[in-house]
Amino acid sequence: MRFLGRAQALCRKLARRAPPEAVDALLCTALALIWRQEDAPYEAFTLVDQAVEAAKKNPATRAQASFVNACLRRFLRERDLLVKATDNDLVARWNHPRWWVERLKKEHPDQWEAILRANNTPAPMTLRANARRVTLAEYLQVLQASGISATLQAPSGVVLEHAMPVQSIPGFSDGMVSVQDGGAQLAAPLLLRGIDPKAVLNILDACAAPGGKTAHLLECSAARVTALDIDPARCDRIAQNLRRLGLTARVLTADAAEPASWWDGETFDAILLDAPCTASGIVRRHPDVRWLRRESDIAQLAVIQARLLRTLWPLLKAGGRLLYCTCSVFREEGSEQINSFVANNTDAVLQASPGHLMPHSWAFEGSVPDNHRGDHDGFFYALLEKRAA
């Protein structure tokens, strides 16, 4: 999926007519793995041989096994010429849909190439130390004692040099750490910034599953947290994660946009709204997202985001704060959404916050200290304070 655009372009060069769907899928899979020799996970001829054997074993592709063999062997003979012939194809070069590339060029004219390059690089495995159990320095020593190389990433993260199964991570089963991207780890500190960690706040985590931000809020404060999600199975995941970490929250299966079904009337000191979005900032971890999304999804999701903001804002106390975030790099889900909300709500004051975080090591220019450089996914953050009447 990370190199599907290039693979499709090469397939068009190798086949005069579009092959049957199953054959096309097999060819694209092989070409995505083999097109860049230095990154190929297998020897080229081994991969060709296995692709042909796969074609022979599948009734949908058996009759085309010779065709698959011919295409892939031709590619090996003419690799440089064929790759060069597809370099000017925008989708092949960047391995993203054309609309996605064009939109990034328009919205982030100085960073669009860096965003796309980062998207095509596998993301690191980042852990969040549970502040109730261990300090960052102490946990780094635990990893070093186990022969695991890692580096610190502020404010609470540890980046492993090599990813590993969670069951093998020292202290994971004991609730010492959680897996959470460095960009996602900014949410709790932003919402709680400047607040006494001993204050017993009433906090809502809307759209909370799988519970990473809920847990981080509880690790950093003495707050009472209500965690909502519309999916019962995902609510079970929240509960499981909290049990592992030794934390407690009020977990409700409910639609955050329908407070009449779950809200008890007590206003919240703080609300975290991690709104549904295109997930355009996390394609390093989910490379299929770019191919599954349609440009029209952005406007549709922006409507949902706006509805959630309008619905949850009255549930916030005067003087309280709401942190709006999405794992998106598209402005319609980020800065444009918040600018519209502030313009239409005179009691909403936008506080200093990172805004659009670019994936990988890019930092948005500005003096906000929490918008640090780091190997993280793409996010948008906006901290709003409710002005007292």
Sequence and secondary structure as in RCSB ss.txt:
>XXXX:A:sequence
MRFLGRAQALCRKLARRAPPEAVDALLCTALALIWRQEDAPYEAFTLVDQAVEAAKKNPATRAQASFVNACLRRF
LRERDLLVKATDNDLVARWNHPRWWVERLKKEHPDQWEAILRANNTPAPMTLRANARRVTLAEYLQVLQASGISA
TLQAPSGVVLEHAMPVQSIPGFSDGMVSVQDGGAQLAAPLLLRGIDPKAVLNILDACAAPGGKTAHLLECSAARV
TALDIDPARCDRIAQNLRRLGLTARVLTADAAEPASWWDGETFDAILLDAPCTASGIVRRHPDVRWLRRESDIAQ
LAVIQARLLRTLWPLLKAGGRLLYCTCSVFREEGSEQINSFVANNTDAVLQASPGHLMPHSWAFEGSVPDNHRGD
HDGFFYALLEKRAA
>XXXX:A:secstr
 TTHHHHHHHHHHH SS   HHHHHHHHHHHHHHSSGGG SS HHHHHHHHHHHHHH TTTGGGHHHHHHHHHHH
HHSHHHHHHHHTT HHHHH S HHHHHHHHHH TTTHHHHHHHHTS   EEEEE TTT  HHHHHHHHHHTT  E
EEETTTEEEESS   GGGSTTTTTTSEEE  TTGGGHHHHHHTTS TTS  EEEEES TT HHHHHHHHH   EE
EEEES HHHHHHHHHHHHHHT   EEEE  TT GGGT  S  EEEEEEE     TT TTT TTHHHH  THHHHH
HHHHHHHHHHHHGGGEEEEEEEEEEES   GGGTHHHHHHHHHH TTEEE S  EEE SBT   SSS TTS   S
B  EEEEEEEE   
